[in-house]
Amino acid sequence: MNSEQKNNPLHGVTLEMILNQLVRHYGWDELGQRIRINCFISDPSVMSSLKFLRKTPWARTKVEELYIEWLRNDS
């Protein structure tokens, strides 16, 4: 295994898995407060959010950063 990937908390985790875990943990309301993007605030759904996040790198980065922060605090 590549040493970079061994310590990468995102390795093997899909964006959909990340989003589902964050929604389960925070809920759409709190997620929308933590990351101010419309797809989390106005009529949110996993599918519409994935579509937006896949074509918007800065938003995806914010979601991934929140996920990593959540993993560290959950441990």
BADOKOL-774941 format. One record per residue (C-alpha): x, y, z; residue in three letters. Coordinates in steps of 0.02 Angstrom, whole numbers, plus 50000, padded with zeros to 5 digits. Example, Ala and Ser with C-alpha at 12.3 -4.5 7.8 and 13.67 -1.06 7.14 Angstrom:
% BADOKOL-774941
506154977550390ALA;506844994750357SER;
% end
This chain:
% BADOKOL-774941
500005000050000MET;500605017449959ASN;501185026250119SER;500235042050068GLU;498595032450057GLN;498885022950219LYS;498665039150317ASN;497345046850204ASN;495645046350292PRO;494765048850124LEU;495575033750042HIS;494235021349990GLY;492805032550047VAL;491615039049914THR;490865056449915LEU;489155048449936GLU;489735039050091MET;490465055050164ILE;488875064850131LEU;487735051450202ASN;488765050350362GLN;488795069250384LEU;486915070450356VAL;486615056450481ARG;487725064750609HIS;487305083250586TYR;485665083350489GLY;485335094850342TRP;485005110250449ASP;486645109850543GLU;487595104450387LEU;486895119750298GLY;487455130850441GLN;489205123450444ARG;489425123950254ILE;488405138050178ARG;487935130850010ILE;486195131349937ASN;486045112649904CYS;486135109750094PHE;484915123750136ILE;483555124150004SER;482625107549978ASP;484165096750014PRO;484405079149949SER;485885067649933VAL;485735066449744MET;485625085249711SER;487045088449834SER;488155075249752LEU;487835082849581LYS;488355100049644PHE;489855093949745LEU;490555083649601ARG;490675098949489LYS;491165111749623THR;492895108049692PRO;492895121449829TRP;491255114749901ALA;491845096749893ARG;493435101749985THR;492395109750124LYS;491345093850142VAL;492905082950146GLU;493715094250276GLU;492165093450386LEU;492145074550369TYR;493975073150422ILE;493655084850569GLU;492155074150619TRP;493195058250607LEU;494545065550719ARG;493285071650849ASN;492305055350845ASP;493835044750884SER;
% end
